[in-house]
Amino acid sequence: MPLSATAAPHYRAYVDLFSRSWAALRTAVAELPDEAFALPSGCTGWLVQDLVCHLVIDAQDVLITLVTPAETEPTRDAVTYWDVADTPPTGDDPLDALTVRLAAAYGEPWLLKFHLDDVGSAAGRAAELADLGLRVATRDQVLTVADYLSVYVLEWTVHHLDLVAHLSDAAEPPAEGLARSREMLEKIAGAAFPASFCDTDALLVGTGRRAPTDEEKAELGELAARLPLILG
């Protein structure tokens, strides 16, 4: 039988954090001036418009997964869900390249904003309505809904940082999302980042979005050799 959400009260905190992180990211996109869409994002090879198009696809994935039930035992959780690649993305992957073409096809930033608001709002509502203890299937793996939504706290938070990488006036991700994402990244890494690293720096350096300074590398110690963690 699927695990009841009432047996794990912390599950509700997961969906609340998912909702706050997702709402903050969608609001940040909605408030972007049109000219920002042609700027680079924090994702290698992607402009801001490409990243926003990817968020539309992410929202679709959330909707699809939440209505794809599984009867078997979970095979992954919010931490083990992630595969760690050996090399960073170049933007040349066929799916990455498709995202760029799709983004260009929108033509006008307002169309991308509209589509993200439309599909993204639906994904947010679906998460709120989902039974957090049920199991769902995605990428040939099975997770509880709660773990699946927790995965996306890290996804939304890192992509929020990507969105604002070259936009000094844009709002940052929620502090609680940054803290939770750092916690998950440390579990993936199998080690904690130094206390001197703020949550944002831990995520940027940990995922290879920024190279550590010499001083930071010294503080990282043995962990430096395991970085960056290229999550996929």
MODELLER restraints for C-alpha pairs under 7 A, 6 or more apart:
rsr = mdl.restraints
at = mdl.atoms
rsr.add(forms.Gaussian(group=physical.xy_distance, feature=features.Distance(at['CA:2:A'], at['CA:133:A']), mean=6.34, stdev=0.5))
rsr.add(forms.Gaussian(group=physical.xy_distance, feature=features.Distance(at['CA:2:A'], at['CA:134:A']), mean=5.39, stdev=0.5))
rsr.add(forms.Gaussian(group=physical.xy_distance, feature=features.Distance(at['CA:2:A'], at['CA:135:A']), mean=6.66, stdev=0.5))
rsr.add(forms.Gaussian(group=physical.xy_distance, feature=features.Distance(at['CA:3:A'], at['CA:133:A']), mean=4.86, stdev=0.5))
rsr.add(forms.Gaussian(group=physical.xy_distance, feature=features.Distance(at['CA:3:A'], at['CA:134:A']), mean=6.37, stdev=0.5))
rsr.add(forms.Gaussian(group=physical.xy_distance, feature=features.Distance(at['CA:4:A'], at['CA:133:A']), mean=4.85, stdev=0.5))
rsr.add(forms.Gaussian(group=physical.xy_distance, feature=features.Distance(at['CA:5:A'], at['CA:11:A']), mean=6.58, stdev=0.5))
rsr.add(forms.Gaussian(group=physical.xy_distance, feature=features.Distance(at['CA:5:A'], at['CA:131:A']), mean=6.82, stdev=0.5))
rsr.add(forms.Gaussian(group=physical.xy_distance, feature=features.Distance(at['CA:5:A'], at['CA:132:A']), mean=5.39, stdev=0.5))
rsr.add(forms.Gaussian(group=physical.xy_distance, feature=features.Distance(at['CA:5:A'], at['CA:133:A']), mean=4.45, stdev=0.5))
rsr.add(forms.Gaussian(group=physical.xy_distance, feature=features.Distance(at['CA:11:A'], at['CA:132:A']), mean=6.52, stdev=0.5))
rsr.add(forms.Gaussian(group=physical.xy_distance, feature=features.Distance(at['CA:11:A'], at['CA:146:A']), mean=5.64, stdev=0.5))
rsr.add(forms.Gaussian(group=physical.xy_distance, feature=features.Distance(at['CA:14:A'], at['CA:146:A']), mean=6.28, stdev=0.5))
rsr.add(forms.Gaussian(group=physical.xy_distance, feature=features.Distance(at['CA:14:A'], at['CA:149:A']), mean=6.81, stdev=0.5))
rsr.add(forms.Gaussian(group=physical.xy_distance, feature=features.Distance(at['CA:14:A'], at['CA:150:A']), mean=5.70, stdev=0.5))
rsr.add(forms.Gaussian(group=physical.xy_distance, feature=features.Distance(at['CA:15:A'], at['CA:127:A']), mean=6.89, stdev=0.5))
rsr.add(forms.Gaussian(group=physical.xy_distance, feature=features.Distance(at['CA:15:A'], at['CA:128:A']), mean=6.84, stdev=0.5))
rsr.add(forms.Gaussian(group=physical.xy_distance, feature=features.Distance(at['CA:15:A'], at['CA:146:A']), mean=6.78, stdev=0.5))
rsr.add(forms.Gaussian(group=physical.xy_distance, feature=features.Distance(at['CA:15:A'], at['CA:149:A']), mean=6.31, stdev=0.5))
rsr.add(forms.Gaussian(group=physical.xy_distance, feature=features.Distance(at['CA:17:A'], at['CA:153:A']), mean=6.83, stdev=0.5))
rsr.add(forms.Gaussian(group=physical.xy_distance, feature=features.Distance(at['CA:17:A'], at['CA:177:A']), mean=6.60, stdev=0.5))
rsr.add(forms.Gaussian(group=physical.xy_distance, feature=features.Distance(at['CA:18:A'], at['CA:149:A']), mean=6.12, stdev=0.5))
rsr.add(forms.Gaussian(group=physical.xy_distance, feature=features.Distance(at['CA:18:A'], at['CA:150:A']), mean=6.54, stdev=0.5))
rsr.add(forms.Gaussian(group=physical.xy_distance, feature=features.Distance(at['CA:18:A'], at['CA:152:A']), mean=6.67, stdev=0.5))
rsr.add(forms.Gaussian(group=physical.xy_distance, feature=features.Distance(at['CA:18:A'], at['CA:153:A']), mean=5.18, stdev=0.5))
rsr.add(forms.Gaussian(group=physical.xy_distance, feature=features.Distance(at['CA:19:A'], at['CA:124:A']), mean=6.30, stdev=0.5))
rsr.add(forms.Gaussian(group=physical.xy_distance, feature=features.Distance(at['CA:21:A'], at['CA:153:A']), mean=6.33, stdev=0.5))
rsr.add(forms.Gaussian(group=physical.xy_distance, feature=features.Distance(at['CA:21:A'], at['CA:156:A']), mean=6.28, stdev=0.5))
rsr.add(forms.Gaussian(group=physical.xy_distance, feature=features.Distance(at['CA:21:A'], at['CA:157:A']), mean=6.55, stdev=0.5))
rsr.add(forms.Gaussian(group=physical.xy_distance, feature=features.Distance(at['CA:21:A'], at['CA:173:A']), mean=6.84, stdev=0.5))
rsr.add(forms.Gaussian(group=physical.xy_distance, feature=features.Distance(at['CA:21:A'], at['CA:174:A']), mean=6.38, stdev=0.5))
rsr.add(forms.Gaussian(group=physical.xy_distance, feature=features.Distance(at['CA:21:A'], at['CA:177:A']), mean=6.12, stdev=0.5))
rsr.add(forms.Gaussian(group=physical.xy_distance, feature=features.Distance(at['CA:22:A'], at['CA:156:A']), mean=6.17, stdev=0.5))
rsr.add(forms.Gaussian(group=physical.xy_distance, feature=features.Distance(at['CA:24:A'], at['CA:173:A']), mean=6.57, stdev=0.5))
rsr.add(forms.Gaussian(group=physical.xy_distance, feature=features.Distance(at['CA:25:A'], at['CA:156:A']), mean=6.90, stdev=0.5))
rsr.add(forms.Gaussian(group=physical.xy_distance, feature=features.Distance(at['CA:25:A'], at['CA:160:A']), mean=5.74, stdev=0.5))
rsr.add(forms.Gaussian(group=physical.xy_distance, feature=features.Distance(at['CA:26:A'], at['CA:117:A']), mean=6.92, stdev=0.5))
rsr.add(forms.Gaussian(group=physical.xy_distance, feature=features.Distance(at['CA:28:A'], at['CA:170:A']), mean=6.61, stdev=0.5))
rsr.add(forms.Gaussian(group=physical.xy_distance, feature=features.Distance(at['CA:28:A'], at['CA:171:A']), mean=6.20, stdev=0.5))
rsr.add(forms.Gaussian(group=physical.xy_distance, feature=features.Distance(at['CA:29:A'], at['CA:113:A']), mean=6.91, stdev=0.5))
rsr.add(forms.Gaussian(group=physical.xy_distance, feature=features.Distance(at['CA:30:A'], at['CA:113:A']), mean=6.00, stdev=0.5))
rsr.add(forms.Gaussian(group=physical.xy_distance, feature=features.Distance(at['CA:34:A'], at['CA:109:A']), mean=5.88, stdev=0.5))
rsr.add(forms.Gaussian(group=physical.xy_distance, feature=features.Distance(at['CA:36:A'], at['CA:48:A']), mean=6.90, stdev=0.5))
rsr.add(forms.Gaussian(group=physical.xy_distance, feature=features.Distance(at['CA:37:A'], at['CA:47:A']), mean=6.75, stdev=0.5))
rsr.add(forms.Gaussian(group=physical.xy_distance, feature=features.Distance(at['CA:37:A'], at['CA:48:A']), mean=4.77, stdev=0.5))
rsr.add(forms.Gaussian(group=physical.xy_distance, feature=features.Distance(at['CA:37:A'], at['CA:49:A']), mean=4.70, stdev=0.5))
rsr.add(forms.Gaussian(group=physical.xy_distance, feature=features.Distance(at['CA:37:A'], at['CA:109:A']), mean=6.77, stdev=0.5))
rsr.add(forms.Gaussian(group=physical.xy_distance, feature=features.Distance(at['CA:38:A'], at['CA:47:A']), mean=5.91, stdev=0.5))
rsr.add(forms.Gaussian(group=physical.xy_distance, feature=features.Distance(at['CA:38:A'], at['CA:48:A']), mean=6.23, stdev=0.5))
rsr.add(forms.Gaussian(group=physical.xy_distance, feature=features.Distance(at['CA:38:A'], at['CA:49:A']), mean=6.51, stdev=0.5))
rsr.add(forms.Gaussian(group=physical.xy_distance, feature=features.Distance(at['CA:39:A'], at['CA:47:A']), mean=5.53, stdev=0.5))
rsr.add(forms.Gaussian(group=physical.xy_distance, feature=features.Distance(at['CA:39:A'], at['CA:48:A']), mean=5.81, stdev=0.5))
rsr.add(forms.Gaussian(group=physical.xy_distance, feature=features.Distance(at['CA:40:A'], at['CA:46:A']), mean=6.30, stdev=0.5))
rsr.add(forms.Gaussian(group=physical.xy_distance, feature=features.Distance(at['CA:40:A'], at['CA:47:A']), mean=4.23, stdev=0.5))
rsr.add(forms.Gaussian(group=physical.xy_distance, feature=features.Distance(at['CA:40:A'], at['CA:48:A']), mean=5.74, stdev=0.5))
rsr.add(forms.Gaussian(group=physical.xy_distance, feature=features.Distance(at['CA:40:A'], at['CA:166:A']), mean=6.91, stdev=0.5))
rsr.add(forms.Gaussian(group=physical.xy_distance, feature=features.Distance(at['CA:41:A'], at['CA:47:A']), mean=5.03, stdev=0.5))
rsr.add(forms.Gaussian(group=physical.xy_distance, feature=features.Distance(at['CA:41:A'], at['CA:48:A']), mean=4.87, stdev=0.5))
rsr.add(forms.Gaussian(group=physical.xy_distance, feature=features.Distance(at['CA:41:A'], at['CA:162:A']), mean=5.36, stdev=0.5))
rsr.add(forms.Gaussian(group=physical.xy_distance, feature=features.Distance(at['CA:41:A'], at['CA:163:A']), mean=5.50, stdev=0.5))
rsr.add(forms.Gaussian(group=physical.xy_distance, feature=features.Distance(at['CA:41:A'], at['CA:165:A']), mean=5.99, stdev=0.5))
rsr.add(forms.Gaussian(group=physical.xy_distance, feature=features.Distance(at['CA:41:A'], at['CA:166:A']), mean=6.76, stdev=0.5))
rsr.add(forms.Gaussian(group=physical.xy_distance, feature=features.Distance(at['CA:42:A'], at['CA:162:A']), mean=3.87, stdev=0.5))
rsr.add(forms.Gaussian(group=physical.xy_distance, feature=features.Distance(at['CA:42:A'], at['CA:163:A']), mean=6.48, stdev=0.5))
rsr.add(forms.Gaussian(group=physical.xy_distance, feature=features.Distance(at['CA:42:A'], at['CA:165:A']), mean=5.37, stdev=0.5))
rsr.add(forms.Gaussian(group=physical.xy_distance, feature=features.Distance(at['CA:42:A'], at['CA:209:A']), mean=6.69, stdev=0.5))
rsr.add(forms.Gaussian(group=physical.xy_distance, feature=features.Distance(at['CA:43:A'], at['CA:162:A']), mean=6.08, stdev=0.5))
rsr.add(forms.Gaussian(group=physical.xy_distance, feature=features.Distance(at['CA:44:A'], at['CA:89:A']), mean=6.71, stdev=0.5))
rsr.add(forms.Gaussian(group=physical.xy_distance, feature=features.Distance(at['CA:44:A'], at['CA:90:A']), mean=6.08, stdev=0.5))
rsr.add(forms.Gaussian(group=physical.xy_distance, feature=features.Distance(at['CA:44:A'], at['CA:91:A']), mean=6.08, stdev=0.5))
rsr.add(forms.Gaussian(group=physical.xy_distance, feature=features.Distance(at['CA:45:A'], at['CA:90:A']), mean=6.40, stdev=0.5))
rsr.add(forms.Gaussian(group=physical.xy_distance, feature=features.Distance(at['CA:45:A'], at['CA:91:A']), mean=4.72, stdev=0.5))
rsr.add(forms.Gaussian(group=physical.xy_distance, feature=features.Distance(at['CA:48:A'], at['CA:163:A']), mean=6.22, stdev=0.5))
rsr.add(forms.Gaussian(group=physical.xy_distance, feature=features.Distance(at['CA:49:A'], at['CA:103:A']), mean=6.03, stdev=0.5))
rsr.add(forms.Gaussian(group=physical.xy_distance, feature=features.Distance(at['CA:50:A'], at['CA:99:A']), mean=6.23, stdev=0.5))
rsr.add(forms.Gaussian(group=physical.xy_distance, feature=features.Distance(at['CA:50:A'], at['CA:100:A']), mean=5.27, stdev=0.5))
rsr.add(forms.Gaussian(group=physical.xy_distance, feature=features.Distance(at['CA:50:A'], at['CA:103:A']), mean=5.27, stdev=0.5))
rsr.add(forms.Gaussian(group=physical.xy_distance, feature=features.Distance(at['CA:53:A'], at['CA:99:A']), mean=6.55, stdev=0.5))
rsr.add(forms.Gaussian(group=physical.xy_distance, feature=features.Distance(at['CA:53:A'], at['CA:103:A']), mean=5.41, stdev=0.5))
rsr.add(forms.Gaussian(group=physical.xy_distance, feature=features.Distance(at['CA:53:A'], at['CA:112:A']), mean=6.84, stdev=0.5))
rsr.add(forms.Gaussian(group=physical.xy_distance, feature=features.Distance(at['CA:54:A'], at['CA:99:A']), mean=6.36, stdev=0.5))
rsr.add(forms.Gaussian(group=physical.xy_distance, feature=features.Distance(at['CA:56:A'], at['CA:116:A']), mean=5.20, stdev=0.5))
rsr.add(forms.Gaussian(group=physical.xy_distance, feature=features.Distance(at['CA:56:A'], at['CA:119:A']), mean=6.74, stdev=0.5))
rsr.add(forms.Gaussian(group=physical.xy_distance, feature=features.Distance(at['CA:56:A'], at['CA:120:A']), mean=6.83, stdev=0.5))
rsr.add(forms.Gaussian(group=physical.xy_distance, feature=features.Distance(at['CA:59:A'], at['CA:119:A']), mean=6.23, stdev=0.5))
rsr.add(forms.Gaussian(group=physical.xy_distance, feature=features.Distance(at['CA:59:A'], at['CA:120:A']), mean=5.36, stdev=0.5))
rsr.add(forms.Gaussian(group=physical.xy_distance, feature=features.Distance(at['CA:59:A'], at['CA:123:A']), mean=5.68, stdev=0.5))
rsr.add(forms.Gaussian(group=physical.xy_distance, feature=features.Distance(at['CA:60:A'], at['CA:119:A']), mean=6.79, stdev=0.5))
rsr.add(forms.Gaussian(group=physical.xy_distance, feature=features.Distance(at['CA:62:A'], at['CA:123:A']), mean=6.09, stdev=0.5))
rsr.add(forms.Gaussian(group=physical.xy_distance, feature=features.Distance(at['CA:63:A'], at['CA:123:A']), mean=5.44, stdev=0.5))
rsr.add(forms.Gaussian(group=physical.xy_distance, feature=features.Distance(at['CA:63:A'], at['CA:126:A']), mean=6.81, stdev=0.5))
rsr.add(forms.Gaussian(group=physical.xy_distance, feature=features.Distance(at['CA:65:A'], at['CA:136:A']), mean=6.33, stdev=0.5))
rsr.add(forms.Gaussian(group=physical.xy_distance, feature=features.Distance(at['CA:65:A'], at['CA:137:A']), mean=6.37, stdev=0.5))
rsr.add(forms.Gaussian(group=physical.xy_distance, feature=features.Distance(at['CA:65:A'], at['CA:138:A']), mean=6.03, stdev=0.5))
rsr.add(forms.Gaussian(group=physical.xy_distance, feature=features.Distance(at['CA:66:A'], at['CA:136:A']), mean=6.44, stdev=0.5))
rsr.add(forms.Gaussian(group=physical.xy_distance, feature=features.Distance(at['CA:68:A'], at['CA:136:A']), mean=5.53, stdev=0.5))
rsr.add(forms.Gaussian(group=physical.xy_distance, feature=features.Distance(at['CA:68:A'], at['CA:137:A']), mean=5.83, stdev=0.5))
rsr.add(forms.Gaussian(group=physical.xy_distance, feature=features.Distance(at['CA:69:A'], at['CA:135:A']), mean=5.86, stdev=0.5))
rsr.add(forms.Gaussian(group=physical.xy_distance, feature=features.Distance(at['CA:69:A'], at['CA:136:A']), mean=4.36, stdev=0.5))
rsr.add(forms.Gaussian(group=physical.xy_distance, feature=features.Distance(at['CA:69:A'], at['CA:137:A']), mean=6.13, stdev=0.5))
rsr.add(forms.Gaussian(group=physical.xy_distance, feature=features.Distance(at['CA:70:A'], at['CA:135:A']), mean=5.31, stdev=0.5))
rsr.add(forms.Gaussian(group=physical.xy_distance, feature=features.Distance(at['CA:70:A'], at['CA:136:A']), mean=4.89, stdev=0.5))
rsr.add(forms.Gaussian(group=physical.xy_distance, feature=features.Distance(at['CA:70:A'], at['CA:137:A']), mean=5.59, stdev=0.5))
rsr.add(forms.Gaussian(group=physical.xy_distance, feature=features.Distance(at['CA:70:A'], at['CA:142:A']), mean=6.72, stdev=0.5))
rsr.add(forms.Gaussian(group=physical.xy_distance, feature=features.Distance(at['CA:71:A'], at['CA:135:A']), mean=6.89, stdev=0.5))
rsr.add(forms.Gaussian(group=physical.xy_distance, feature=features.Distance(at['CA:74:A'], at['CA:135:A']), mean=6.93, stdev=0.5))
rsr.add(forms.Gaussian(group=physical.xy_distance, feature=features.Distance(at['CA:74:A'], at['CA:142:A']), mean=4.65, stdev=0.5))
rsr.add(forms.Gaussian(group=physical.xy_distance, feature=features.Distance(at['CA:74:A'], at['CA:143:A']), mean=4.81, stdev=0.5))
rsr.add(forms.Gaussian(group=physical.xy_distance, feature=features.Distance(at['CA:74:A'], at['CA:144:A']), mean=6.63, stdev=0.5))
rsr.add(forms.Gaussian(group=physical.xy_distance, feature=features.Distance(at['CA:75:A'], at['CA:141:A']), mean=5.91, stdev=0.5))
rsr.add(forms.Gaussian(group=physical.xy_distance, feature=features.Distance(at['CA:75:A'], at['CA:142:A']), mean=5.17, stdev=0.5))
rsr.add(forms.Gaussian(group=physical.xy_distance, feature=features.Distance(at['CA:75:A'], at['CA:143:A']), mean=6.44, stdev=0.5))
rsr.add(forms.Gaussian(group=physical.xy_distance, feature=features.Distance(at['CA:76:A'], at['CA:141:A']), mean=6.61, stdev=0.5))
rsr.add(forms.Gaussian(group=physical.xy_distance, feature=features.Distance(at['CA:76:A'], at['CA:142:A']), mean=6.19, stdev=0.5))
rsr.add(forms.Gaussian(group=physical.xy_distance, feature=features.Distance(at['CA:76:A'], at['CA:143:A']), mean=5.60, stdev=0.5))
rsr.add(forms.Gaussian(group=physical.xy_distance, feature=features.Distance(at['CA:77:A'], at['CA:143:A']), mean=5.86, stdev=0.5))
rsr.add(forms.Gaussian(group=physical.xy_distance, feature=features.Distance(at['CA:77:A'], at['CA:147:A']), mean=5.44, stdev=0.5))
rsr.add(forms.Gaussian(group=physical.xy_distance, feature=features.Distance(at['CA:78:A'], at['CA:147:A']), mean=4.71, stdev=0.5))
rsr.add(forms.Gaussian(group=physical.xy_distance, feature=features.Distance(at['CA:78:A'], at['CA:148:A']), mean=6.21, stdev=0.5))
rsr.add(forms.Gaussian(group=physical.xy_distance, feature=features.Distance(at['CA:78:A'], at['CA:150:A']), mean=5.78, stdev=0.5))
rsr.add(forms.Gaussian(group=physical.xy_distance, feature=features.Distance(at['CA:78:A'], at['CA:151:A']), mean=4.91, stdev=0.5))
rsr.add(forms.Gaussian(group=physical.xy_distance, feature=features.Distance(at['CA:79:A'], at['CA:184:A']), mean=6.09, stdev=0.5))
rsr.add(forms.Gaussian(group=physical.xy_distance, feature=features.Distance(at['CA:79:A'], at['CA:187:A']), mean=6.80, stdev=0.5))
rsr.add(forms.Gaussian(group=physical.xy_distance, feature=features.Distance(at['CA:79:A'], at['CA:188:A']), mean=6.05, stdev=0.5))
rsr.add(forms.Gaussian(group=physical.xy_distance, feature=features.Distance(at['CA:82:A'], at['CA:231:A']), mean=5.99, stdev=0.5))
rsr.add(forms.Gaussian(group=physical.xy_distance, feature=features.Distance(at['CA:82:A'], at['CA:232:A']), mean=5.87, stdev=0.5))
rsr.add(forms.Gaussian(group=physical.xy_distance, feature=features.Distance(at['CA:83:A'], at['CA:231:A']), mean=5.79, stdev=0.5))
rsr.add(forms.Gaussian(group=physical.xy_distance, feature=features.Distance(at['CA:83:A'], at['CA:232:A']), mean=5.20, stdev=0.5))
rsr.add(forms.Gaussian(group=physical.xy_distance, feature=features.Distance(at['CA:84:A'], at['CA:229:A']), mean=6.05, stdev=0.5))
rsr.add(forms.Gaussian(group=physical.xy_distance, feature=features.Distance(at['CA:84:A'], at['CA:230:A']), mean=5.25, stdev=0.5))
rsr.add(forms.Gaussian(group=physical.xy_distance, feature=features.Distance(at['CA:84:A'], at['CA:231:A']), mean=4.84, stdev=0.5))
rsr.add(forms.Gaussian(group=physical.xy_distance, feature=features.Distance(at['CA:84:A'], at['CA:232:A']), mean=6.22, stdev=0.5))
rsr.add(forms.Gaussian(group=physical.xy_distance, feature=features.Distance(at['CA:85:A'], at['CA:230:A']), mean=5.14, stdev=0.5))
rsr.add(forms.Gaussian(group=physical.xy_distance, feature=features.Distance(at['CA:85:A'], at['CA:231:A']), mean=6.38, stdev=0.5))
rsr.add(forms.Gaussian(group=physical.xy_distance, feature=features.Distance(at['CA:85:A'], at['CA:232:A']), mean=6.91, stdev=0.5))
rsr.add(forms.Gaussian(group=physical.xy_distance, feature=features.Distance(at['CA:86:A'], at['CA:230:A']), mean=6.92, stdev=0.5))
rsr.add(forms.Gaussian(group=physical.xy_distance, feature=features.Distance(at['CA:87:A'], at['CA:230:A']), mean=6.88, stdev=0.5))
rsr.add(forms.Gaussian(group=physical.xy_distance, feature=features.Distance(at['CA:88:A'], at['CA:230:A']), mean=5.89, stdev=0.5))
rsr.add(forms.Gaussian(group=physical.xy_distance, feature=features.Distance(at['CA:91:A'], at['CA:97:A']), mean=6.47, stdev=0.5))
rsr.add(forms.Gaussian(group=physical.xy_distance, feature=features.Distance(at['CA:106:A'], at['CA:112:A']), mean=6.40, stdev=0.5))
rsr.add(forms.Gaussian(group=physical.xy_distance, feature=features.Distance(at['CA:132:A'], at['CA:144:A']), mean=6.75, stdev=0.5))
rsr.add(forms.Gaussian(group=physical.xy_distance, feature=features.Distance(at['CA:132:A'], at['CA:145:A']), mean=4.78, stdev=0.5))
rsr.add(forms.Gaussian(group=physical.xy_distance, feature=features.Distance(at['CA:132:A'], at['CA:146:A']), mean=4.81, stdev=0.5))
rsr.add(forms.Gaussian(group=physical.xy_distance, feature=features.Distance(at['CA:133:A'], at['CA:144:A']), mean=5.71, stdev=0.5))
rsr.add(forms.Gaussian(group=physical.xy_distance, feature=features.Distance(at['CA:133:A'], at['CA:145:A']), mean=6.04, stdev=0.5))
rsr.add(forms.Gaussian(group=physical.xy_distance, feature=features.Distance(at['CA:133:A'], at['CA:146:A']), mean=6.49, stdev=0.5))
rsr.add(forms.Gaussian(group=physical.xy_distance, feature=features.Distance(at['CA:134:A'], at['CA:144:A']), mean=5.45, stdev=0.5))
rsr.add(forms.Gaussian(group=physical.xy_distance, feature=features.Distance(at['CA:134:A'], at['CA:145:A']), mean=5.73, stdev=0.5))
rsr.add(forms.Gaussian(group=physical.xy_distance, feature=features.Distance(at['CA:135:A'], at['CA:142:A']), mean=6.44, stdev=0.5))
rsr.add(forms.Gaussian(group=physical.xy_distance, feature=features.Distance(at['CA:135:A'], at['CA:143:A']), mean=5.41, stdev=0.5))
rsr.add(forms.Gaussian(group=physical.xy_distance, feature=features.Distance(at['CA:135:A'], at['CA:144:A']), mean=4.19, stdev=0.5))
rsr.add(forms.Gaussian(group=physical.xy_distance, feature=features.Distance(at['CA:135:A'], at['CA:145:A']), mean=5.81, stdev=0.5))
rsr.add(forms.Gaussian(group=physical.xy_distance, feature=features.Distance(at['CA:136:A'], at['CA:142:A']), mean=5.59, stdev=0.5))
rsr.add(forms.Gaussian(group=physical.xy_distance, feature=features.Distance(at['CA:136:A'], at['CA:143:A']), mean=5.58, stdev=0.5))
rsr.add(forms.Gaussian(group=physical.xy_distance, feature=features.Distance(at['CA:136:A'], at['CA:144:A']), mean=6.08, stdev=0.5))
rsr.add(forms.Gaussian(group=physical.xy_distance, feature=features.Distance(at['CA:136:A'], at['CA:145:A']), mean=6.28, stdev=0.5))
rsr.add(forms.Gaussian(group=physical.xy_distance, feature=features.Distance(at['CA:137:A'], at['CA:143:A']), mean=6.56, stdev=0.5))
rsr.add(forms.Gaussian(group=physical.xy_distance, feature=features.Distance(at['CA:153:A'], at['CA:177:A']), mean=6.43, stdev=0.5))
rsr.add(forms.Gaussian(group=physical.xy_distance, feature=features.Distance(at['CA:153:A'], at['CA:181:A']), mean=6.69, stdev=0.5))
rsr.add(forms.Gaussian(group=physical.xy_distance, feature=features.Distance(at['CA:154:A'], at['CA:181:A']), mean=4.79, stdev=0.5))
rsr.add(forms.Gaussian(group=physical.xy_distance, feature=features.Distance(at['CA:157:A'], at['CA:173:A']), mean=6.03, stdev=0.5))
rsr.add(forms.Gaussian(group=physical.xy_distance, feature=features.Distance(at['CA:157:A'], at['CA:177:A']), mean=6.25, stdev=0.5))
rsr.add(forms.Gaussian(group=physical.xy_distance, feature=features.Distance(at['CA:157:A'], at['CA:178:A']), mean=6.38, stdev=0.5))
rsr.add(forms.Gaussian(group=physical.xy_distance, feature=features.Distance(at['CA:160:A'], at['CA:173:A']), mean=5.99, stdev=0.5))
rsr.add(forms.Gaussian(group=physical.xy_distance, feature=features.Distance(at['CA:161:A'], at['CA:172:A']), mean=7.00, stdev=0.5))
rsr.add(forms.Gaussian(group=physical.xy_distance, feature=features.Distance(at['CA:161:A'], at['CA:173:A']), mean=6.97, stdev=0.5))
rsr.add(forms.Gaussian(group=physical.xy_distance, feature=features.Distance(at['CA:164:A'], at['CA:170:A']), mean=5.89, stdev=0.5))
rsr.add(forms.Gaussian(group=physical.xy_distance, feature=features.Distance(at['CA:178:A'], at['CA:199:A']), mean=5.79, stdev=0.5))
rsr.add(forms.Gaussian(group=physical.xy_distance, feature=features.Distance(at['CA:178:A'], at['CA:200:A']), mean=6.61, stdev=0.5))
rsr.add(forms.Gaussian(group=physical.xy_distance, feature=features.Distance(at['CA:179:A'], at['CA:199:A']), mean=5.95, stdev=0.5))
rsr.add(forms.Gaussian(group=physical.xy_distance, feature=features.Distance(at['CA:182:A'], at['CA:199:A']), mean=5.96, stdev=0.5))
rsr.add(forms.Gaussian(group=physical.xy_distance, feature=features.Distance(at['CA:182:A'], at['CA:202:A']), mean=6.62, stdev=0.5))
rsr.add(forms.Gaussian(group=physical.xy_distance, feature=features.Distance(at['CA:182:A'], at['CA:203:A']), mean=6.17, stdev=0.5))
rsr.add(forms.Gaussian(group=physical.xy_distance, feature=features.Distance(at['CA:186:A'], at['CA:192:A']), mean=5.11, stdev=0.5))
rsr.add(forms.Gaussian(group=physical.xy_distance, feature=features.Distance(at['CA:186:A'], at['CA:193:A']), mean=6.85, stdev=0.5))
rsr.add(forms.Gaussian(group=physical.xy_distance, feature=features.Distance(at['CA:191:A'], at['CA:223:A']), mean=6.94, stdev=0.5))
rsr.add(forms.Gaussian(group=physical.xy_distance, feature=features.Distance(at['CA:193:A'], at['CA:202:A']), mean=6.48, stdev=0.5))
rsr.add(forms.Gaussian(group=physical.xy_distance, feature=features.Distance(at['CA:193:A'], at['CA:220:A']), mean=6.68, stdev=0.5))
rsr.add(forms.Gaussian(group=physical.xy_distance, feature=features.Distance(at['CA:194:A'], at['CA:219:A']), mean=6.55, stdev=0.5))
rsr.add(forms.Gaussian(group=physical.xy_distance, feature=features.Distance(at['CA:194:A'], at['CA:220:A']), mean=6.39, stdev=0.5))
rsr.add(forms.Gaussian(group=physical.xy_distance, feature=features.Distance(at['CA:204:A'], at['CA:210:A']), mean=5.37, stdev=0.5))
rsr.add(forms.Gaussian(group=physical.xy_distance, feature=features.Distance(at['CA:205:A'], at['CA:211:A']), mean=5.80, stdev=0.5))
rsr.add(forms.Gaussian(group=physical.xy_distance, feature=features.Distance(at['CA:205:A'], at['CA:212:A']), mean=5.95, stdev=0.5))
rsr.add(forms.Gaussian(group=physical.xy_distance, feature=features.Distance(at['CA:205:A'], at['CA:228:A']), mean=6.87, stdev=0.5))
rsr.add(forms.Gaussian(group=physical.xy_distance, feature=features.Distance(at['CA:206:A'], at['CA:227:A']), mean=6.01, stdev=0.5))
rsr.add(forms.Gaussian(group=physical.xy_distance, feature=features.Distance(at['CA:206:A'], at['CA:228:A']), mean=5.23, stdev=0.5))
rsr.add(forms.Gaussian(group=physical.xy_distance, feature=features.Distance(at['CA:206:A'], at['CA:229:A']), mean=5.90, stdev=0.5))
rsr.add(forms.Gaussian(group=physical.xy_distance, feature=features.Distance(at['CA:207:A'], at['CA:228:A']), mean=5.07, stdev=0.5))
rsr.add(forms.Gaussian(group=physical.xy_distance, feature=features.Distance(at['CA:207:A'], at['CA:229:A']), mean=4.84, stdev=0.5))
rsr.add(forms.Gaussian(group=physical.xy_distance, feature=features.Distance(at['CA:207:A'], at['CA:230:A']), mean=5.72, stdev=0.5))
rsr.add(forms.Gaussian(group=physical.xy_distance, feature=features.Distance(at['CA:208:A'], at['CA:228:A']), mean=4.63, stdev=0.5))
rsr.add(forms.Gaussian(group=physical.xy_distance, feature=features.Distance(at['CA:208:A'], at['CA:229:A']), mean=6.68, stdev=0.5))
rsr.add(forms.Gaussian(group=physical.xy_distance, feature=features.Distance(at['CA:217:A'], at['CA:224:A']), mean=6.02, stdev=0.5))
